[in-house]
Amino acid sequence: METEGAGVSAARPRPWLIVAFAAVVGLALVFWLVPGKSAAPAAAQSNPRTQHGKKGVESVDPADLAVRLEKLKQPMVGAEGGDRNPFRFYVKPAPPPPPTPPSRGTAVAPPAPPVDTGPPPPPPIPLKYIGFMEVPGQGKVAALSDCRMTMRGREGEVVAGQYRLVRIGVESVVMEYVDGRGRTTIRMSGQECVGK
């Protein structure tokens, strides 16, 4: 039974602890709410105002209130040109000197005539070289593609109606237009067209 009474008294707060806690809280509220002088002195004003006459009214010298309109009529320094920009800080460069006229004894060369570059080159041949095969009795036959259709041809033949197959090599073919313009070497790159 004694253990039951000891457990109950230990769990219950003691009245003197409650009173001490309330006193501490009350003192803290009093110091916080009641204005008092602080321990540190107040900082002095950096620009103290002097007051004369009535409280809250400053004394103003009448000479400070005079408007000087004659100063507005004087021209401003640096406002000669109309292109003054206060946001740009540079010196305006001097204008270039005027061109000197040619002397009477000096001949002036006429402008060069435009260079005629001739007709524009033909467009590149759009075929891709897939590979070749050896056919007995016929020689090498090249397989070419435009990624829509596969064509074949031997050296000297016309392919796709407008290109002549000049030479077939292991890794490339040489082709040109039927009229002999635009001779081009086409490397083996047609594997990307196979299966499309």
Residue pairs with C-beta under 8 A, 6 or more apart in sequence:
49 58
50 58
50 59
51 57
51 58
51 59
52 58
52 59
53 59
78 84
102 108
121 181
121 182
122 177
122 181
122 182
123 182
124 182
124 184
125 163
125 175
125 177
125 182
125 184
125 186
126 146
127 144
127 145
127 146
127 151
127 159
127 160
127 163
127 175
127 186
128 144
128 145
128 146
128 147
128 186
128 189
128 190
128 192
128 193
129 142
129 143
129 144
129 172
129 173
129 186
129 187
129 188
129 189
129 190
130 142
130 143
130 144
130 145
130 150
130 188
130 190
130 191
130 193
130 194
131 142
131 143
131 188
131 190
132 140
132 141
132 142
132 143
132 168
132 170
132 173
133 140
133 141
133 143
134 140
134 141
135 141
138 154
139 154
139 155
140 154
140 155
140 168
141 152
141 153
141 154
141 168
142 152
142 153
142 154
142 165
142 168
142 173
143 150
143 151
143 152
143 190
144 150
144 151
144 152
144 153
144 159
144 160
144 165
144 173
144 190
145 151
145 190
145 193
145 194
146 160
146 193
147 192
147 193
147 196
148 196
150 193
151 159
151 160
152 159
153 159
153 165
154 165
154 168
155 165
155 166
155 167
155 168
156 164
156 165
156 166
157 164
157 165
158 164
158 165
158 178
159 165
159 175
162 177
162 178
163 175
163 176
163 177
163 178
164 175
164 176
164 177
164 178
165 173
165 174
165 175
166 173
166 174
166 175
166 176
166 183
167 173
167 174
171 187
171 188
172 185
172 186
172 187
172 188
173 185
173 186
174 183
174 184
174 185
174 186
175 183
175 184
175 186
176 182
176 183
176 184
